[in-house]
Amino acid sequence: MSRQPVVVIVGRPNVGKSTLFNRLTRSRRALVHDQPGVTRDRIIADAERPGGGRVTVVDTGGLLLEDEDQYVPLIRSQAEEAIRGADAVVFLLDGESGPIPEDRDIANYLRALGVPVVPVVNKADRSGVELGAPEFNALGLGEPVLISAEHGRGTDELWEALDGHLGVSQVADEQPDRADEVQVAIIGRPNVGKSSLLNRLVGDERALVSEIAGTTRDAVDCLIERGGQRYLIVDTAGIRKGRLLKENVDHVSVVQARHSIERADVVVLVLDAEAGVREMDATIAGLADKAGRGVVIAVNKWDLAAERGLKQRSFTESVRDDIKFISWAPLVFVSARTGMGIAALLKKADAVGVSCRQRVTTGQVNRVLGKAAREHAPKAAKGGAPVSILYGAQVGIAPPTFAISISHPVDLHFSYKRFLENRIRAAFGFEGAPIVIKVRARRH
């Protein structure tokens, strides 16, 4: 099988790299915002080539060669690592501003790396850009391709310019079957170690890691394989309270994180062993629960437990007390710094993914419901009339969903539904999976 070609998009901040990435991949994976420097991590997705086959497209953070702020060295190292693994680099330029000194610096930088570069002038739909395009020839990278990433103009010409560098790509039937991938979203408050955990899982400095809260803004996808099982790991922006979101783009990042939760099979909720359980941890856990995702709780920085006087049993009790509604979620104690517990975390995520897709027969369900009703008579949400459970069945997976018919015109009392959930768990497991119980009340 031939290797899938890789195209990396680079350029200074705010020239339209993320817009072009979304255009080529037909997605909205990368954040798009007028504020420079929104993209910080590498964002990766596949694109369909016009002539057939697929290409891996990588969006990078705005490339600056001067250390103007705290993120610049981190972004530059991410971009350079992506460039070195590329078959071709799209050097995106702003047609409205014309070539500026930063563009010349980047052109010299790319030449020094010795990678094939296709210069591309963006915003060709705007007045005067075509007339000014020849000015970009002075960069010494060849005649640029004119495009409008926003409106899709010139993308065919861009693919033609790239084709000479990409070779023969994989055809559709050679693509790996991703149906058996476990999609895992890493979520949590800012600065609890989510990106460090991703990097440890991948074995690569794949996501930006710093002590600055809020470093990750995009959701970063990485495909890894362990023991024959593939995992698509998604690192997300730290989720904060609304009043703490200082910039509009931070709000967009949180929305992206929530979308990542919704498309995941399993969510890894990262807690900080040093900080303990915070109110926001419970709020974030609620997002995963509401989305019906499987949950594994990863207690990070456990390598510091001994010197902090922390014990697994007492920390577990604290988590169960403070986040009662996901008491079914298993805890794994890990250290992203040392790698402790990482293999156990992946194994548990795999097991929870299986639990979320588990099915039980109707006969098994009704035997458990019958025994539960004999132990504790069903109670209606309102009124004192007697209630009988007529029938029950599992009607869905991911999350496991059960429909129960009762002889009463109103719902079951919430405490009784919780009692039934506990009985179902005791009988069938469903570790790490939320259970949904839907009551079908008889109408008179």
N, C-alpha and C positions, 0 to 999 in steps of 0.2 A: 504494500500500500504506500503511495507517495505521500510525503509530508504536506500538510495543508499550508499554503503560502501565508506569510504574515506581512501586513501593511501597517505601518505606524504613522500616525498623524502628529506632526510637531509644528510648533510656531510660538511666537510670543503670546502673551495673554490677550484674550478678547478679540481674536481675529476670526473666530467662528469654527474652531476645531470640533467642539462638541456638537454643533449643528451639523457639520459635515459627517461626523461619526454616526449620528442618528439617521441622517439621510442615507448613507451607504448601507447601514445595517437594518434599516427600516424599523427602527425601534425608538424608544425614548429612554434608553439606558443611562445616557450621560445628562447631567444637569446642564441646562442652558439658561444663562442669566447675563444681564448687561454688566454686572460687576466683574472686573478682571480677577483672575485667579480662583474662579469657582472650582474648577477641576484640579484636584491635587493628586489623587491616585491614578494608576493606570486602569482604564476601563476597557474590557475586552468583550467582543461579540463577533459572531460570524456574519458574513455578507455573501449574497449570491452574485457570482460573476455573470455578466450579460450573456457570455458564451457557454454557460454551464459550469458547474462546480462551485466550490466555496472558498472563501478567503477569511482568515482571522484578521480583524481590524482592531487596532489598539489606539485609544484616545489617551493623550498624555496631558499633564498639567502645563500651563503656560511656561515656556522655556525662557528663563532669564539667566544670563551668565554673570551677573553681579549679585552679591548677597544683600538684596534690598530689604528683605524681611526674614522672619524666623523660619519660613517654610521653603525658601528658595533652594537651599542645598538639598533638602529632602526630595523636592519635586525634580530637581535636575538629575539626581542619582536614579530616580525611578525612570525618567525619560531616557537616560543614557542606557540603562539596562535593556529597555524595550527596543531601542534603536539597534543595539548590537545583535539582537536576535531577529531583525527584520530582513525580509527579502527586498523590500522597497520602503522608502520613507516619503510621505507626502509632506512637503514643506509648505504650510499654508501661510499666505500673505494677505494683507489687507489692501485691497485695490483702491479704497478711498484715500488712505493716508499716503500711499506710495511707499517705496523702500525707505526705511529709516535706519539709523546706525545699528539698532538692535538686530534688525534683519540681516545686515551685513555680518555682524558678529556670529549669528546663528549659522549663516551660510558657510563661513570659515570653519566653524566648529564641526559641521556635518562633513565637510570635505576632509577634515583631519581624521574623522572616524572611518572614512573609506566605504561608506554604504551608498547604494544607488538612491539618488534623490530625484523626485519629480516636483519641481516648483509649481505651485498652484496659486493663482490670484483669485481671491474670493470677492464677493459683492459686485460681480460683473453686471448685475441688473441695474446698478445705480449709475447716475449720469457721470460721464467723463472717464469711467474706469477703463473702458477698452482703449481709449486714446492714450491713457497713461501706462498701459500694460508694458510697452517696450522698455520702460525705465527699469523693469525688474531683470532685464537681460544683463544688466551691469553686475548682478550678483554672481555671474559666472557659472550658473547651474543649468544653462540651456533656456530655451524658449518656454515660458510658463503656459500652463493650461488655464483658461479663464472659466470660472464657474460662479454659480450662485448657490451656495449650500442651502440657503433658506428656501429657494424655489425649485431646486433640482436642475437648474440649467447647467449644461456642460459636464454632467456626470458620465455620459457615454464617452466623451473625449478623454476624461480622466482615466476611465478603465482602459481605454486604448493605450494611453501613455504608460500605464502600469503593466500591461500584459507582457511586454518584453522582459520584465524583471521577475515575473511570477512563475514562469514555467507552466507545467501541466498540473492542474489542481485536481483534487479528489472529485469524482463524480458523485451524484446523489446517493447511488446504492452502495458507495464505499464508506459513507458516513457512519460513525459508530451509533449503535442503538442506545439512546439515552433513557429508554423507558425504565431501566433498572437503577438509574442514579438516585441516590438519596440527596435531596436538596436541603441543605442545612443553613439557616440564617443565624448569624451571631449577633445578639442584641444586648443592650444594657445601657447604663448611664455613661456619660463621657468619662474617659480616662480610667476605666476599670480593667483595661488590657485586652479589648476586643481585637484590635489590629495585631498586637503581639501574639495573641492566640492564633489568629489566621496565619501569620508568618511561621509560627511553630508547626502548625498542621501541614503547611505547604512545603516547609523546609527552604524558604526563600524570603527575601525582604520584599514581599509582594505588596504590602500596604504600608503607608506612611506610619511610623511610630515615633511619637514624641511625648513629652510630659505636658504638652499644651492641650487642654480639654477642647474637643471639637475639631481635631485634626482631620478626621475622616468626614467627608461630606457626601461623596458618592457611595452607592452600594457596590462593593468590589467582589466580583465572582472569580472563583478559582476551582478548577476541576482537578481532583486528586484521586488516586487509587490506592487502596490499602487492602491486602489480603484478597484480591480479586473483586472487591466491591468499589464502585466509583461513588464519589461524593462531590457534589457541587456546593462549595462553601461560599457563603455570602457574608462579607463583613459590612456592617451598616454604620451609619452615623450615630453617635451617642444621642439618645432621646432625652430631652430636657423638658422642664416645665415651660409652658408657653411664654410666661413673663421673662424667662431667661434667654429667649431667642433674640439676640441682639440685631441680627441682620435678616433681611427678607429671605436670602438664600438659605439661612438656617432652617426656616420654616419648610422650604422645599426639601431639604435634606431629611427632615423628620418624616415628611410625607413619603419620600423614597424608602425610608426604613420601614414604614408601615406596609408599603407595597411588597417589600422583600419578605416580611412576615407572612403575608397572604399567599405568596407563591411558594413558600417553603413547605417541605414535608415535616421537618422537625426544626424547632427553634432552640438554640442554646442561649439561655439567659445567664449572662456572666455577672457574678457578684464579686465584690472586692473584699477579700478576707480581712484586710486591715481596717477598712471603713465600716464593715458590718452591713447589716440589712437596713436600707433607707426606704423612706416612704415612696420614692420614685421607682425603686425596684419593684414594688408591688403594682404600681401603675403600669409599668412596662410589661410585667407578667400578665396583667389584665388584657393587654392588647393581643398577646399570643393566645390567651384563653378564648377571648371573644372571636378571634379568627379561626378557632377550632384546630389549632396546630398542636402537634406533639411537642412536649417540652422536656428538655434536660437542663438542670441547673448546674452550672460550672462555677465552683468557688475558686477563683483565681488567687494567685500570690500565696498559695498554701506553703510554699517553701519558707515563708517567714513565720509560720505558725508557732514553731517552738520558741523563738525569741519573743514572740508576742503573748505567749502563754495560752494559745488557742487550742481547743480540743474539738475533734470532729463531732463527738456526740452533742456537746453543748451548742456548737454552731448549727448543727442540724435542727436541734430543738428550737433555736432562735428563728431559723428560716420557716419552720413549720408553723410557729406562732404568728409570725408577721405576714406570711403569704399563705394563709390557710386554704384559699380556694384552689390552689394547685398542689395540694398535699400529695397528689398522685405522681408528681414529677420526681424522678430520681435525682439525687445529688452526686456529683463527681468532684473530688477535690483535686485541683490541678495547679501547675505552675507554668505559665507561658514562658517564663524566663529559663527554667531548667528542663522543661519537657516532662516533668512529673505528671502522671495521670493522663497524658494526651492519648495514648493507645486505648485506655479504658473509656475515655470520652467518646471516641469514634465508635467503639464497640457498643456503647450505650445508645448513641444516636441511631445506629443501625437497628438495634433491638426496638427502640421506640417507634421507628418508621414501620417496622413489621407490626407492632401493636396497633398502630393507627389504621392499618389495612386488614386487621384480623376480622374474621367472620365466625359467628356461631350459629348453629341451626335453630330453627324455630322451636323444635322440641326441647332443646337444651335451655333456651330462654324461658319457656313456660314452666319447666320444672323448677328453675330458680325463683321465678315470680310466685309460683304456688307455695313453695316453702317459705318465702318471705312473708306472704300474706297470712300464713298460718302462725308464724312467729309474732307478727305485729300487724294488726288489722289496718287496712288502708284508711287514710284520712283525707277528706276533701278539703280544698282550699277554703271553702265557705260552707256553713250549714252543718248540722249534726246528723244528717241522714246517713245510713250505712252505705258503704261503697264496696263494690266487688271488682276485682281485676278479671276481665273476661278473656283477654288474649294479649299476647305480646310477641314481637318479632323484631329482629334486626333489619333495618331498612336502608342502612347506608354505612359507608366507611369513610375514614379520613375527614371528619372524625367519626368514630363508631356511633351510630345513631339507632335508637330503639323507639318503636312506636308501641304504645300500650293502650288498649281499649278498656274503659271502665264503665260501670253501670251507674253513672251519675252525670248530670248535665254541666258540671263545672270541673275545673282542673283538680289534680291531686295537690295536697299541701306540699310546699317546697321542702319541708323537712322529710316528708315521706319519699319524695323523689330522690333526695340525697341518700336515704336509707336504701332504696332500691339500687342506686348507683353503687353503693358500697357492697351490696350483695352480688351485683354483677361482677365487680372487680374481684371480689373474693373467689368467685367461681371460675372466672376466665382470664384474670390477669389484667390486660390492657395497660400495662405499666407505661407511664408517660403520655398516655393518650387521654384527651378530654372525652367524656361520655355525654352524649346528648339524649335526653329522654323527652319524647313528644307524646302527649296524652290526647287520645281521641275519646272525647266524652260523648256519651249517648244523649241525644237530644229527644225530649218528649214533645 
